[in-house]
Amino acid sequence: MIARTFTVAFEGIEARRVEVQCALAPGLPNFTIVGLPDKAVTEARERVRAALSALQISLPSKKVVINMSPADLPKTGSHFDLPIILSILAATGALPLERVETCLSLGELSLDGALVGVTGALPAALKAAELNCDLLCPKSCSSEAAWVAATPVYGAAHLSELIKHLTGETPLTQADPGEVSLPDHAKCLRDVKGQEKAKRALEVAAAGQHHLFMVGTPGSGKSMLATRLPSILPPLSASEALETSIVHSLSGLLSDGGISRARPFREPHHTASMAAIVGGGRGAQPGEVSLAHNGVLFLDEIPEFPRGVLESLRQPVESGKIMVARANAHIKYPARFMLVAAANPCKCGYLPDPNRACSKVPLCGTDYLGRISGPLMDRFDLRFEVPPVQFTDLELPPSGDSSKIVAQRVAAARALQTERFEGMGLRTNSELEGQLLNDIATPDAEGRDLLTKAAERLGLSARGYHRVLKVARTIADLDHSDDVRRPHVAEALSYRVVSGVAN
């Protein structure tokens, strides 16, 4: 007799259907798993034996062959434990074949039969919905999978619960989707003393999802500003939360059994490798650019990152996706993020400080910021200097609007963009391009005249010219203006000039 059930194997964010077949044949007792399994899958034999023994069930004294089809698709991970044991129980008659053949399952087995949570429950639920079948999984990841309302999701803490469910003895109730509450941001923009222009730039960047570059002396507040950016960003929409959570599910980053509406904020150290940033390694796992999808990727001390790592960001910054190409895998991941970078003006950090003498001026700053290539620098929509804060300013009371008030303005600007781009496949002004950019962001006559003169004087590239238009459109949205006017263009141009940095 051959029993069948289904599970998935992951290729990037895509879950591919895998048919798990179990055959009991005459011969010496043996347990074989075929179908290109990795070490974790072959070790499932011992976990299955122990789990069955804990339920006082023994393997039949026959040749047990488990085949996972398609045979040329690599099978990686411990989530194959549950479908393997369900196919064996169906082949022995302990479970009804018709129930096992109409479900998709994944989960790791403990030696006592308990089910351990695994990664990838969310994309597995999407595949189950596509195949129109139930999803069986450990209880710890059922609330994550239950976000896919198109398929029934049943979570169990122990294998015995699933057996009773499939035999109809004690049916399980469908899992409810879990949601992690939005964090109550303790970090507020009012904590930052002074830096009003920098705060305004953060607001503009958040409103249009623009890339941001800050230059300032040590202690001027660059990192402090960046870490307060999440407090003014709007929460993820349902579709954005699903996109982001699929990547996080595959990486095992979904915690508390649910999906978060908070935008991700990733801040890798400058010693991170290229595989850690763009993705790769064993199985071509997602990197920081994908984990920051729909959120923020903050690179502090960006000149200290290896040049190859920085250059690898140029393509995902433009396209919003990344292709991780390895010898045995070509995986595409989403990577639409806000790139926020911070740098000192030079190696010592005090190039513009008149109170500190530097014997290497101006080469110190030129060489240091020169580590960032012109093509990458050109991709930052807003670039500005963060001046040092005087110690006397630190004693002043908090000033400016709180993050809550700024977040309301950002949300209003995002709402205008959502309405404008309805049905176009766009979400924010940063995604504008081509004729649509000209139609929506072309300034009035005075603004166009100013932009033309500034482009000639500053030597703006074509990309830089278009990015000024996008930022100006966002500033107009914050101003609730239908037209892009001269003041909006002037402010956008003010975020394009940084000493020592090419425009």
TAPELIN-V149265 format. One record per residue. RES is the residue in three letters. SS is DSSP state (A for helix, B for strand, O for the rest). PSI is psi in whole degrees, -180 to 180 (* if undefined). Layout:
RES,SS,PSI / RES,SS,PSI
This chain:
MET,O,140 / ILE,B,125 / ALA,B,145 / ARG,B,145 / THR,B,179 / PHE,B,150 / THR,B,-163 / VAL,B,154 / ALA,B,145 / PHE,B,131 / GLU,B,96 / GLY,O,-131 / ILE,O,0 / GLU,B,133 / ALA,B,120 / ARG,B,138 / ARG,B,137 / VAL,B,127 / GLU,B,121 / VAL,B,116 / GLN,B,140 / CYS,B,127 / ALA,B,133 / LEU,B,118 / ALA,B,151 / PRO,O,151 / GLY,O,-177 / LEU,O,141 / PRO,O,125 / ASN,B,154 / PHE,B,111 / THR,B,138 / ILE,B,124 / VAL,B,166 / GLY,O,34 / LEU,O,53 / PRO,B,153 / ASP,O,-174 / LYS,A,-40 / ALA,A,-34 / VAL,A,-42 / THR,A,-31 / GLU,O,-11 / ALA,A,-25 / ARG,A,-44 / GLU,A,-36 / ARG,A,-38 / VAL,A,-44 / ARG,A,-48 / ALA,A,-41 / ALA,A,-41 / LEU,A,-39 / SER,A,-37 / ALA,A,-27 / LEU,O,9 / GLN,O,39 / ILE,O,132 / SER,O,150 / LEU,O,143 / PRO,O,149 / SER,O,60 / LYS,O,179 / LYS,B,115 / VAL,B,120 / VAL,B,124 / ILE,B,121 / ASN,B,133 / MET,B,113 / SER,B,140 / PRO,O,141 / ALA,O,-20 / ASP,O,1 / LEU,O,122 / PRO,O,136 / LYS,B,115 / THR,O,134 / GLY,O,163 / SER,O,-2 / HIS,O,-6 / PHE,A,-9 / ASP,A,-50 / LEU,A,-49 / PRO,A,-33 / ILE,A,-47 / ILE,A,-32 / LEU,A,-38 / SER,A,-36 / ILE,A,-45 / LEU,A,-34 / ALA,A,-38 / ALA,A,-31 / THR,O,-6 / GLY,O,3 / ALA,O,-24 / LEU,O,147 / PRO,O,132 / LEU,A,-41 / GLU,A,-28 / ARG,A,-42 / VAL,A,-34 / GLU,O,-10 / THR,O,24 / CYS,B,157 / LEU,B,134 / SER,B,156 / LEU,O,146 / GLY,O,152 / GLU,B,144 / LEU,B,137 / SER,O,167 / LEU,O,-22 / ASP,O,7 / GLY,O,-3 / ALA,B,150 / LEU,B,129 / VAL,B,138 / GLY,O,149 / VAL,O,168 / THR,O,156 / GLY,O,15 / ALA,A,-35 / LEU,A,-53 / PRO,A,-28 / ALA,A,-38 / ALA,A,-37 / LEU,A,-39 / LYS,A,-39 / ALA,A,-38 / ALA,A,-38 / GLU,A,-37 / LEU,A,-4 / ASN,O,50 / CYS,O,165 / ASP,B,157 / LEU,B,126 / LEU,B,130 / CYS,B,169 / PRO,B,150 / LYS,A,-31 / SER,A,-22 / CYS,A,12 / SER,A,-35 / SER,A,-28 / GLU,A,-48 / ALA,A,-29 / ALA,O,-7 / TRP,O,-21 / VAL,O,95 / ALA,O,-13 / ALA,O,-8 / THR,O,141 / PRO,O,132 / VAL,B,127 / TYR,B,123 / GLY,B,140 / ALA,B,147 / ALA,O,-20 / HIS,B,151 / LEU,A,-35 / SER,A,-33 / GLU,A,-39 / LEU,A,-37 / ILE,A,-44 / LYS,A,-33 / HIS,A,-45 / LEU,A,-27 / THR,A,-7 / GLY,O,5 / GLU,O,-49 / THR,O,88 / PRO,O,142 / LEU,O,152 / THR,O,150 / GLN,O,143 / ALA,O,148 / ASP,O,143 / PRO,O,138 / GLY,O,145 / GLU,B,128 / VAL,B,128 / SER,O,148 / LEU,O,139 / PRO,O,144 / ASP,O,97 / HIS,O,115 / ALA,O,-22 / LYS,O,121 / CYS,O,150 / LEU,A,-26 / ARG,A,-14 / ASP,A,-23 / VAL,O,119 / LYS,O,129 / GLY,O,-147 / GLN,O,45 / GLU,A,-38 / LYS,A,-40 / ALA,A,-39 / LYS,A,-41 / ARG,A,-41 / ALA,A,-38 / LEU,A,-40 / GLU,A,-44 / VAL,A,-44 / ALA,A,-42 / ALA,A,-36 / ALA,A,-36 / GLY,A,4 / GLN,O,53 / HIS,O,152 / HIS,O,147 / LEU,B,136 / PHE,B,127 / MET,B,136 / VAL,B,130 / GLY,B,160 / THR,O,160 / PRO,O,134 / GLY,O,6 / SER,O,-14 / GLY,O,19 / LYS,A,-51 / SER,A,-35 / MET,A,-41 / LEU,A,-45 / ALA,A,-41 / THR,A,-13 / ARG,O,-1 / LEU,A,-41 / PRO,A,-25 / SER,A,-13 / ILE,A,-2 / LEU,O,142 / PRO,O,153 / PRO,O,159 / LEU,O,140 / SER,O,171 / ALA,A,-44 / SER,A,-39 / GLU,A,-40 / ALA,A,-38 / LEU,A,-44 / GLU,A,-49 / THR,A,-40 / SER,A,-27 / ILE,A,-45 / VAL,A,-44 / HIS,A,-32 / SER,A,-44 / LEU,A,-26 / SER,O,-1 / GLY,O,28 / LEU,O,-5 / LEU,O,120 / SER,O,167 / ASP,O,19 / GLY,O,30 / GLY,O,-175 / ILE,B,138 / SER,B,143 / ARG,O,-1 / ALA,O,138 / ARG,O,136 / PRO,O,147 / PHE,B,107 / ARG,B,134 / GLU,O,76 / PRO,O,152 / HIS,O,156 / HIS,O,-6 / THR,O,2 / ALA,O,143 / SER,O,171 / MET,A,-39 / ALA,A,-36 / ALA,A,-32 / ILE,A,-52 / VAL,A,-13 / GLY,B,158 / GLY,B,-149 / GLY,O,-160 / ARG,O,119 / GLY,O,8 / ALA,O,60 / GLN,B,155 / PRO,B,145 / GLY,O,-170 / GLU,A,-33 / VAL,A,-31 / SER,A,-35 / LEU,A,-22 / ALA,O,9 / HIS,O,130 / ASN,O,15 / GLY,O,-141 / VAL,B,134 / LEU,B,112 / PHE,B,119 / LEU,B,99 / ASP,O,144 / GLU,O,55 / ILE,A,-31 / PRO,A,-18 / GLU,A,-13 / PHE,O,146 / PRO,O,144 / ARG,A,-40 / GLY,A,-36 / VAL,A,-44 / LEU,A,-42 / GLU,A,-27 / SER,O,-12 / LEU,A,-15 / ARG,A,-43 / GLN,A,-49 / PRO,A,-30 / VAL,A,-36 / GLU,A,-44 / SER,A,-23 / GLY,O,14 / LYS,B,165 / ILE,B,133 / MET,B,113 / VAL,B,105 / ALA,B,118 / ARG,B,174 / ALA,O,-37 / ASN,O,13 / ALA,B,138 / HIS,B,100 / ILE,B,134 / LYS,B,129 / TYR,B,150 / PRO,B,147 / ALA,O,56 / ARG,O,103 / PHE,O,163 / MET,B,122 / LEU,B,116 / VAL,B,124 / ALA,B,149 / ALA,B,145 / ALA,B,151 / ASN,O,156 / PRO,O,-19 / CYS,O,-178 / LYS,O,-44 / CYS,O,-26 / GLY,O,-7 / TYR,O,34 / LEU,O,-47 / PRO,O,2 / ASP,O,113 / PRO,O,-18 / ASN,O,-7 / ARG,O,127 / ALA,O,138 / CYS,O,122 / SER,O,-10 / LYS,O,12 / VAL,O,137 / PRO,O,1 / LEU,A,-27 / CYS,A,-48 / GLY,A,-39 / THR,A,-44 / ASP,A,-38 / TYR,A,-54 / LEU,A,-16 / GLY,O,-11 / ARG,O,-20 / ILE,O,118 / SER,O,156 / GLY,A,-45 / PRO,A,-37 / LEU,A,-43 / MET,A,-34 / ASP,O,-18 / ARG,O,-5 / PHE,O,124 / ASP,O,-39 / LEU,B,127 / ARG,B,127 / PHE,B,163 / GLU,B,142 / VAL,B,102 / PRO,O,157 / PRO,O,150 / VAL,O,130 / GLN,O,144 / PHE,A,-25 / THR,A,-27 / ASP,A,-22 / LEU,A,-20 / GLU,A,-6 / LEU,O,152 / PRO,O,160 / PRO,O,141 / SER,O,165 / GLY,O,176 / ASP,O,151 / SER,O,166 / SER,A,-34 / LYS,A,-43 / ILE,A,-43 / VAL,A,-40 / ALA,A,-34 / GLN,A,-41 / ARG,A,-40 / VAL,A,-44 / ALA,A,-39 / ALA,A,-41 / ALA,A,-40 / ARG,A,-36 / ALA,A,-40 / LEU,A,-41 / GLN,A,-39 / THR,A,-43 / GLU,A,-39 / ARG,A,-39 / PHE,O,14 / GLU,O,128 / GLY,O,1 / MET,O,-9 / GLY,O,10 / LEU,O,159 / ARG,O,-39 / THR,O,168 / ASN,A,-26 / SER,A,-18 / GLU,A,-2 / LEU,O,143 / GLU,O,166 / GLY,A,-146 / GLN,A,-32 / LEU,A,-37 / LEU,A,-44 / ASN,A,-39 / ASP,A,-36 / ILE,A,-33 / ALA,A,3 / THR,O,125 / PRO,O,172 / ASP,O,-180 / ALA,A,-45 / GLU,A,-42 / GLY,A,-39 / ARG,A,-38 / ASP,A,-43 / LEU,A,-44 / LEU,A,-38 / THR,A,-46 / LYS,A,-41 / ALA,A,-37 / ALA,A,-38 / GLU,A,-45 / ARG,A,-39 / LEU,A,-12 / GLY,O,42 / LEU,O,139 / SER,O,171 / ALA,A,-39 / ARG,A,-43 / GLY,A,-39 / TYR,A,-46 / HIS,A,-33 / ARG,A,-33 / VAL,A,-41 / LEU,A,-42 / LYS,A,-44 / VAL,A,-41 / ALA,A,-39 / ARG,A,-40 / THR,A,-42 / ILE,A,-40 / ALA,A,-37 / ASP,A,-40 / LEU,A,-28 / ASP,O,1 / HIS,O,40 / SER,O,134 / ASP,O,-30 / ASP,O,150 / VAL,O,117 / ARG,O,176 / ARG,A,-46 / PRO,A,-34 / HIS,A,-41 / VAL,A,-40 / ALA,A,-43 / GLU,A,-40 / ALA,A,-39 / LEU,A,-30 / SER,A,-21 / TYR,O,16 / ARG,O,-3 / VAL,O,117 / VAL,O,129 / SER,O,135 / GLY,O,0 / VAL,O,131 / ALA,O,147 / ASN,O,*
